[in-house]
Amino acid sequence: MTDSKYFTTTKKGEIFELKAELNSDKKEKKKEAVKKVIASMTVGKDVSALFPDVVNCMQTDNLELKKLVYLYLMNYAKSQPDMAIMAVNTFVKDCEDPNPLIRALAVRTMGCIRVDKITEYLCEPLRKCLKDEDPYVRKTAAVCVAKLHDINAQLVEDQGFLDTLKDLISDSNPMVVANAVAALSEIAESHPNSNLLDLNPQTINKLLTALNECTEWGQIFILDCLANYTPRDDRESQSICERVTPRLSHANSAVVLSAVKVLMKFMEMLPKDLDYYGTLLKKLAPPLVTLLSAEPELQYVALRNINLIVQRRPEILKHEMKVFFVKYNDPIYVKLEKLDIMIRLASQANIAQVLAELKEYATEVDVDFVRKAVRAIGRCAIKVEQSAERCVSTLLDLIQTKVNYVVQEAIVVIKDIFRKYPNKYESVIATLCENLDSLDEPEARAAMIWIVGEYAERIDNADELLESFLEGFHDESTQVQLQLLTAIVKLFLKKPTETQELVQQVLSLATQDSDNPDLRDRGYIYWRLLSTDPVAAKEVVLAEKPLISEETDLIEPTLLEELICHIGTLASVYHKPPSAFVEGSRGVQHKRLPGSAGSGESVESPDTGSAAGVSDAPPAVIPSQGDLLGDLLNLDLTPPATTGPPPPATSGMQLGAMDLLGGGLDSLMGDESEPLGGDLGGSSAMGAGFGAPPAAPAASFSAPVSGGLDDLFDLGGGVGMPMGAYSPPKTVWLPAMKGKGLEISGTFARRAGVIQMEMTLTNKAMSVMTDFAIQFNRNSFGLAPAGPLQVLTPLSPNQSIEVTLPLNTVGPVMKMDPLNNLQVAVKNNIDVFYFSCQYPISMLFVEDGKMERQVFLATWKDISNDNEAQFQIKDCHLSSDAVSNKLQGSNIFTIAKRTVDGQDMLYQSTKLSNGIWVLAELRVQTGNPTFTVCLKCRAPEVSQCVFQSYDAVLKN
Amino acid sequence: MIHSLFLINASGDIFLEKHWKSVVSRSVCDYFFEAQERATEPENVPPVIPTPHHYLISVLRHRIYFVAVIQSEVPPLFVIEFLHRVVDTFQDYFGVCTEAAIKDNVVVVYELLEEMLDNGFPLATESNILKELIKPPTILRTMVNTITGSTNVGEQLPTGQLSVVPWRRTGVKYTNNEAYFDVVEEIDAIIDKSGSTITAEIQGVIDACVKLTGMPDLTLSFMNPRLLDDVSFHPCVRFKRWEAERILSFIPPDGNFRLLSYHVSSQNLVAIPVYVKHNITFREGSSQGRFDLTLGPKQTMGKAVESVLVSSQLPRGVLNANLNPSQGTYTFDPVTKLLTWDVGKINPQKLPSLKGTMNLQAGASKPDENPTINIQFKIQQMAISGTQLHTHPHTLQLQSQSSSSQLTTA
């Protein structure tokens, strides 16, 4: 008598048979038939044809039958909207049923039927249920609001359900509170700026009370909601922490982790000398350890989060190293994570234990795990200096095992150790050289070649070794080829007499026989260097290299801060901010940790206020003390080690080479001098200052011209030539007073699709200024210099120089206030200066910002009216054609024009460099100098800035 | 929130799907199958798999993958915990959680899933509430239902659903009032070649079976509560009282439940109650290796060590093993190279041993890896951490304390 019988039906006329049964008079038969239908549905069969027959069974007093029919309705109503209307009456009636179970069931099911026509009927019953006397019905209704919002957000707002939902936060029943919070959080996720969960001390108090009494799931919702709150001061923060701590002992691990998140965040505000701070730190460790004895998949999520926690607050788990030791039966994904955390926790105190463990792991079976274990030994050596010697000897033991992948991995990490501790462990080179033949992976080969090149003077047969690699030059991967080229040049510079032939061979291989531009260019550079000035070549190629440190594999601090705010979420599992992967990325807010007690003000301020005008905003020079500076000071200001102007080509070069070496050389030199010295890619430490992508100068030649032409044709006759993009006049950004004699004034422009920062540097001091470099702080649109600041000649007193700096928008992003604020640091031989300026947002309007008409219409409708902003432009005496012409110059495109009652309506679109579309409706009335702009955008914060650009463009 | 759930069996068939919001096509599982193919072992499938539009979070239980589909940022632990709850509920309802059991009860399964989650929000996950809403299938009830036409679905709003004690229903009556508490401790230790303990931690739980009339309010206390490093309570335990007095005070759910789990970390010295003498050697140049293993009890306070099971992953080069157990039986799987020895009970007078030779591939060099030896055993009536419960007679008349311990040694 089991349900499996429902799955075995006669194939022939199955639907037909069911139909007959559903229409049977016998209740029992009906029910059996519905069950069969449900069974077919669960395995994915299409039984939608039976819709009317099943709906007919809905009016029944039998609760089970009713539930089954509801199940069916939820699945198929969408495909049969007209039929689904038939069910509405029953729903409405059920919402009045004396039995609360039925009332709740009805309102729940109605919410799941995603048919517009049904939702209209849902509003009245839902309103009643939200105020129902029975809490069970109220809590079900709260969730139903979220469902309805998903189907028709506008309707929910119009009907005032959001307010009712907010009222439910103060409900007497904790379960209702929890569900209201859950529903509001879900709605808020699709409306990042709607400020739905308006948290104040009163609501926080209510939430904390409900926290103690609601179900485990409710606790998760409430804790996640609490984590978004920023307490006013450290006392409030402490009192919240005190009330959240008991959740650490909950049996549900999700509750525990959400509580950890709240505590980690609010801890930031507690002064470190407080007793309570220490207590809290102690309380956090045991629950985290306990998570590791749960099921493997829970462990995995916990470990990913612990990884973040130990980076932020290593003191919490510093004594718990042993719990991260790998168990033989852990799934591989747990093993790899544990290994990572072991290294993070490694210190002088426990390094012996860790190394013993790692050595064991290196003899395991799983190849991936073994590799990572070997790599971990290398990382330990770099992290804990005292252990380096022991690590090296452990690695040598491992090399003796002759297991191929172990040897290769060991060589890769020994190379890193050499870079961290130069001239200390070179005695092992002999052992390494013995294993030369067994290396077959590019990374290991490249590492070995680097070692041979770097220590060529100590390896007697270095030339022979390198020559052996050279035989199969063309079959090697690029990584190995580049390394080989560099190594041989190093060798040549060290032992010029014996290796002349070798170096010529490799240079010609690289420049003549290779298709790879990187390799070819590097070959030419060496060639030219060597032939022009061997002394300079020696200085460049054998330059002192920066040491690498363990910091290379730490998460960048601001990202870490953001991730700490997302503990327990997918973001914490991927170690990426939610904006990087959340579908649609609907203007996700960046969360930041609150500052500690003393410096509360530096916390991100709420939404954009009234920003000052773009062009005439006084450039605020940041005071040289204060909290804001902290961020900027961390910027690495080392200029990309420019090695002077490119050496002139000599007659020894082939003609072809000269072309190739044209303009790109100096930027190449700037960026690659480090790799020339011996960079091996991935693992080595690249100072942040070197990170500037070298591609930008070239980019200015591409694309834009044709774009402009297309637009011309598009608009047809009547419209004149579009003018160039508007660029505000230069203003003084850094007065000489604050810049120790350096005055900087500048502006921004978009020329041929490239954003440019145009500056005039004036030296008003008495001495010569040199070594200029520039850095930007993170900003709203990721603006970053696309190349180094090109001030090649020293700036003598009273001299001015015009500099144009191309910018790109691939830098790190952080929301600024106002949105278009940019904080800049400029360095010269005297000091580092900080100032901030505001760029007109029209710089970011891209050339392909013209939307299709249809798309425009659909998008306009799609964006909710909340996101609409209206502005007035006064005193503008232009005709509508002139307006659209002028705006087009700044990449604001007119898509359609309509004339109603003497009023011209222009529909316009523009796109920001980060993909945000802004739609506009511009009303121009002939004779009236005041225009009205209506802006619609999914990220309404930008509206204010966009309006300012409108205003500025039209008035200039 | 949780969008959909797919159940996938060992052979890769999706045998059940449930959607709480709009329908997600089952083709989304293809990403899961891809990940499954890449994993060498079924349990190595990563728990969180990203796809272009969804995230798949899966757990493997009873050889069934429970794959949840989510679309927005949802705490993964929330999803995993919920999936565990689904598995527990199935087990509770049907006795076992197998594909056959789920298919046999597909209607109940569907009703349960519908009741547990509403629009992705957990609705009722407590077993006693669910049981009031949907009665578990029993043979008797199925017969009665067939005859009378009544249903498995409760008509009344479950009483516990909204009370302050959602885990307990009102009006419970028993003729025999009884309550049992089982202390089960599992010790997890890694011991190195020379016999010294690298790590040892104890994971303990107190499982209860309470059958008491009315709304009983119980208190329990530990002889030595200081031992416990970290405790996780069933929601019924009053946390304030524990904080202040180290006393467990609670209104228990009706029936079986886990009262608390605790953790005793390696900082407290743990005496491992068994020892192993081993001698596993391979000689260079010979195609034979020696295997010699002897087990013995230590510090068991006179309690017998039972259900001993030894397993060892031998090196890849081993072709077969010729061994001689002094008691029990052994098997060697030449494909996975796993040696298992079912020892049974350890007799302290005559220690069990397993001796013999292993044959290596001819000409193969000496294997590098050291085999790990994994020992599982049980000791009844002993809590290894020394945990002991006190009872408070004025609230609870009947107390039976049976405690068992389980120990895994790797």
Interface residues (C-beta under 8 A of the other chain):
Chain A: M1 T2 D3 S4 Y6 F7 K27 E28 K31 K35 I38 A39 T42 V43 G44 N62 L63 E64 L65 K67 L68 L71 N75 K78 N99 P100 L101 R108 G111 C112 R114 D134 P135 Y136 K139 T140 V143 C144 A146 K147 D150 N173 M175 N179 A182 A183 E186 E189 E213 T215 E216 W217 I220 D224 P246 S249 H250 A251 N252 S253 A254 V256 L257 S258 P286 P287 V289 T290 S293 E295 P296 E297 L298 Y300 V301 A302 E320 K322 V323 F325 K327 Y328 N329 P331 I332 Y333 Q353 E357 E360 T363 E364 V365 D366 T401 V403 G568 T569 L570 A571 V573 Y574 P578 F581 V582 E583
Chain B: M1 I14 F15 L16 E17 K18 H19 W20 K21 S22 V23 R26 A39 T40 E41 E43 N44 P46 P47 V48 P50 H53 Y55 I57 S58 V59 Q71 S72 E73 V74 P75 P76 L77 F78 I80 E81 F82 H84 A100 K103 D104 N105 V106 V107 V108 Y110 E111 E114 D118 N119 F121 P122 L123 T125 E126 I139 T142 M143 T146 G149 T151 N152 V153 G154 E155 Q156 L157 Q161 L162 V164 P166 D188 I190 I198 T199 E201 Q203 D229 D230 V231 S232 F233 H234 P235 F239 K240 W242 E243 R258 L260 S261 H263 S265 S266 Q313 R316 D368 E369 N370 T372 N374 A410
